[in-house]
Amino acid sequence: MVAGLIFVGFLAGCATTPMPGRSGPVSNVPAESRVPPPRRNGRYQPPEVTAYREPATPKYSRPEPARAVQALSRRAEDQRASGQLVAAAASLERALRIEPKNAVLWNRLAHVRYEQKQYALASSLAAKSNAFAGQDQALRADNNKLISRSR
């Protein structure tokens, strides 16, 4: 009995009370949207509803990679151009640890592996790039061309 009274007293203490200077519950909705629409002729008028239009978006846009990934990617391209394929692969693998779902990085690594004559690995990496490519048809076409050359 005493335990029940203590429990009820505890629950009453946990009840929320409004903050001083405020009345009612606090809402995350901006004040503009909480105001009812203006009344016409003293009667409530429902808000006007317009037809839904799909927002204009491009067919596909590649997300902007992080700064570190951009720097590693540039370094890998410079290393690849100078013939340092092992260093280029290492730079791309490091960038992939930062952004593992970046389809362009997987594609570039596949090209480096192809130049290293690791054809099976290049084909596998190009297929992985395709898995993350989404609607990017140009990247998919390049991956498919690399896969067919690797076989």
C-alpha positions as a Markdown table, in Angstrom:
| # | Residue | x | y | z |
|---|---|---|---|---|
| 1 | Met | 0.0 | 0.0 | 0.0 |
| 2 | Val | 2.8 | 2.5 | 1.0 |
| 3 | Ala | 4.8 | 1.4 | -2.0 |
| 4 | Gly | 1.8 | 2.1 | -4.3 |
| 5 | Leu | 1.5 | 5.6 | -2.8 |
| 6 | Ile | 5.2 | 6.3 | -3.3 |
| 7 | Phe | 4.9 | 5.0 | -6.9 |
| 8 | Val | 1.9 | 7.3 | -7.7 |
| 9 | Gly | 3.7 | 10.2 | -6.1 |
| 10 | Phe | 6.8 | 9.5 | -8.2 |
| 11 | Leu | 4.7 | 9.5 | -11.4 |
| 12 | Ala | 3.0 | 12.7 | -10.4 |
| 13 | Gly | 6.5 | 14.3 | -10.1 |
| 14 | Cys | 7.4 | 13.2 | -13.6 |
| 15 | Ala | 4.4 | 14.9 | -15.2 |
| 16 | Thr | 5.4 | 17.8 | -17.4 |
| 17 | Thr | 4.4 | 21.3 | -16.5 |
| 18 | Pro | 4.5 | 24.2 | -18.9 |
| 19 | Met | 7.4 | 26.6 | -18.7 |
| 20 | Pro | 6.9 | 29.9 | -17.0 |
| 21 | Gly | 5.6 | 32.4 | -19.5 |
| 22 | Arg | 4.2 | 29.8 | -21.8 |
| 23 | Ser | 0.9 | 28.1 | -21.9 |
| 24 | Gly | 0.1 | 24.7 | -23.5 |
| 25 | Pro | 2.4 | 22.3 | -25.2 |
| 26 | Val | 5.5 | 23.4 | -27.1 |
| 27 | Ser | 5.3 | 22.7 | -30.8 |
| 28 | Asn | 8.1 | 22.4 | -33.4 |
| 29 | Val | 5.8 | 23.7 | -36.1 |
| 30 | Pro | 6.6 | 27.3 | -37.1 |
| 31 | Ala | 4.2 | 29.9 | -35.9 |
| 32 | Glu | 3.2 | 30.9 | -39.5 |
| 33 | Ser | 1.8 | 27.4 | -40.3 |
| 34 | Arg | -0.1 | 27.2 | -36.9 |
| 35 | Val | -2.2 | 30.3 | -37.8 |
| 36 | Pro | -5.5 | 29.2 | -39.2 |
| 37 | Pro | -6.4 | 30.6 | -42.7 |
| 38 | Pro | -8.2 | 33.9 | -42.7 |
| 39 | Arg | -12.0 | 33.8 | -42.3 |
| 40 | Arg | -14.3 | 35.1 | -44.9 |
| 41 | Asn | -17.8 | 36.1 | -44.0 |
| 42 | Gly | -17.2 | 34.8 | -40.5 |
| 43 | Arg | -16.9 | 31.2 | -41.7 |
| 44 | Tyr | -13.9 | 28.8 | -41.8 |
| 45 | Gln | -12.6 | 28.3 | -45.3 |
| 46 | Pro | -10.4 | 25.2 | -46.0 |
| 47 | Pro | -7.0 | 25.9 | -47.5 |
| 48 | Glu | -6.7 | 25.8 | -51.2 |
| 49 | Val | -5.0 | 22.7 | -52.5 |
| 50 | Thr | -3.0 | 22.8 | -55.8 |
| 51 | Ala | -2.2 | 19.8 | -57.9 |
| 52 | Tyr | 1.1 | 18.1 | -57.3 |
| 53 | Arg | 3.9 | 18.8 | -59.8 |
| 54 | Glu | 7.0 | 16.7 | -59.9 |
| 55 | Pro | 10.0 | 18.9 | -59.1 |
| 56 | Ala | 12.4 | 19.6 | -62.0 |
| 57 | Thr | 15.5 | 17.6 | -61.4 |
| 58 | Pro | 18.3 | 16.5 | -63.7 |
| 59 | Lys | 18.2 | 12.9 | -64.8 |
| 60 | Tyr | 21.4 | 12.1 | -62.9 |
| 61 | Ser | 24.0 | 14.1 | -61.1 |
| 62 | Arg | 27.1 | 12.7 | -59.4 |
| 63 | Pro | 27.4 | 13.7 | -55.8 |
| 64 | Glu | 30.4 | 15.9 | -55.0 |
| 65 | Pro | 33.0 | 13.8 | -53.3 |
| 66 | Ala | 34.7 | 14.9 | -50.0 |
| 67 | Arg | 37.8 | 17.0 | -50.2 |
| 68 | Ala | 40.1 | 14.2 | -49.1 |
| 69 | Val | 38.6 | 11.9 | -51.8 |
| 70 | Gln | 39.2 | 14.6 | -54.5 |
| 71 | Ala | 42.8 | 15.1 | -53.4 |
| 72 | Leu | 43.4 | 11.3 | -53.4 |
| 73 | Ser | 41.7 | 11.0 | -56.8 |
| 74 | Arg | 43.9 | 13.7 | -58.3 |
| 75 | Arg | 47.0 | 12.1 | -56.8 |
| 76 | Ala | 46.0 | 8.7 | -58.2 |
| 77 | Glu | 45.5 | 10.2 | -61.7 |
| 78 | Asp | 49.0 | 11.9 | -61.5 |
| 79 | Gln | 50.5 | 8.7 | -60.4 |
| 80 | Arg | 48.8 | 6.7 | -63.1 |
| 81 | Ala | 49.9 | 9.2 | -65.8 |
| 82 | Ser | 53.5 | 8.9 | -64.6 |
| 83 | Gly | 53.3 | 5.1 | -64.6 |
| 84 | Gln | 53.2 | 4.5 | -60.9 |
| 85 | Leu | 50.3 | 2.0 | -61.0 |
| 86 | Val | 50.9 | 0.5 | -57.6 |
| 87 | Ala | 50.9 | 3.9 | -55.9 |
| 88 | Ala | 47.8 | 4.9 | -58.0 |
| 89 | Ala | 46.0 | 1.8 | -56.8 |
| 90 | Ala | 46.9 | 2.5 | -53.2 |
| 91 | Ser | 45.6 | 6.1 | -53.4 |
| 92 | Leu | 42.3 | 4.9 | -54.9 |
| 93 | Glu | 41.9 | 2.2 | -52.3 |
| 94 | Arg | 42.5 | 4.8 | -49.6 |
| 95 | Ala | 39.8 | 7.0 | -51.2 |
| 96 | Leu | 37.5 | 4.1 | -51.3 |
| 97 | Arg | 37.9 | 3.6 | -47.6 |
| 98 | Ile | 36.5 | 7.1 | -47.2 |
| 99 | Glu | 33.7 | 6.7 | -49.7 |
| 100 | Pro | 33.1 | 3.0 | -50.3 |
| 101 | Lys | 30.0 | 3.7 | -52.5 |
| 102 | Asn | 31.6 | 6.0 | -55.0 |
| 103 | Ala | 31.1 | 4.4 | -58.4 |
| 104 | Val | 33.7 | 6.6 | -60.1 |
| 105 | Leu | 36.5 | 5.5 | -57.7 |
| 106 | Trp | 35.7 | 1.8 | -58.4 |
| 107 | Asn | 35.8 | 2.5 | -62.1 |
| 108 | Arg | 39.2 | 4.3 | -61.9 |
| 109 | Leu | 40.6 | 1.4 | -59.8 |
| 110 | Ala | 39.3 | -1.1 | -62.3 |
| 111 | His | 41.2 | 0.8 | -65.1 |
| 112 | Val | 44.4 | 0.8 | -63.0 |
| 113 | Arg | 44.0 | -2.9 | -62.4 |
| 114 | Tyr | 43.5 | -3.5 | -66.1 |
| 115 | Glu | 46.7 | -1.6 | -66.9 |
| 116 | Gln | 48.4 | -3.8 | -64.4 |
| 117 | Lys | 47.1 | -6.8 | -66.5 |
| 118 | Gln | 45.0 | -8.0 | -63.6 |
| 119 | Tyr | 42.0 | -8.6 | -65.9 |
| 120 | Ala | 39.8 | -10.7 | -63.6 |
| 121 | Leu | 40.1 | -8.2 | -60.8 |
| 122 | Ala | 39.5 | -5.3 | -63.3 |
| 123 | Ser | 36.3 | -7.0 | -64.5 |
| 124 | Ser | 35.1 | -7.5 | -60.9 |
| 125 | Leu | 35.9 | -3.9 | -59.9 |
| 126 | Ala | 34.0 | -2.6 | -63.0 |
| 127 | Ala | 31.0 | -4.8 | -62.0 |
| 128 | Lys | 31.1 | -3.3 | -58.5 |
| 129 | Ser | 31.2 | 0.2 | -60.0 |
| 130 | Asn | 28.1 | -0.7 | -62.0 |
| 131 | Ala | 26.4 | -1.7 | -58.8 |
| 132 | Phe | 26.8 | 1.8 | -57.4 |
| 133 | Ala | 26.4 | 3.7 | -60.7 |
| 134 | Gly | 22.7 | 4.2 | -60.5 |
| 135 | Gln | 21.3 | 6.0 | -63.5 |
| 136 | Asp | 24.7 | 7.2 | -64.8 |
| 137 | Gln | 24.7 | 5.7 | -68.3 |
| 138 | Ala | 28.1 | 7.0 | -69.3 |
| 139 | Leu | 29.8 | 5.3 | -66.4 |
| 140 | Arg | 27.9 | 2.1 | -66.9 |
| 141 | Ala | 28.9 | 2.1 | -70.6 |
| 142 | Asp | 32.6 | 2.6 | -69.7 |
| 143 | Asn | 32.3 | -0.2 | -67.1 |
| 144 | Asn | 30.7 | -2.6 | -69.5 |
| 145 | Lys | 33.4 | -1.8 | -72.2 |
| 146 | Leu | 36.1 | -2.5 | -69.6 |
| 147 | Ile | 34.4 | -5.8 | -68.6 |
| 148 | Ser | 34.2 | -7.0 | -72.2 |
| 149 | Arg | 37.9 | -6.1 | -72.8 |
| 150 | Ser | 38.9 | -7.9 | -69.6 |
| 151 | Arg | 37.4 | -11.2 | -70.7 |
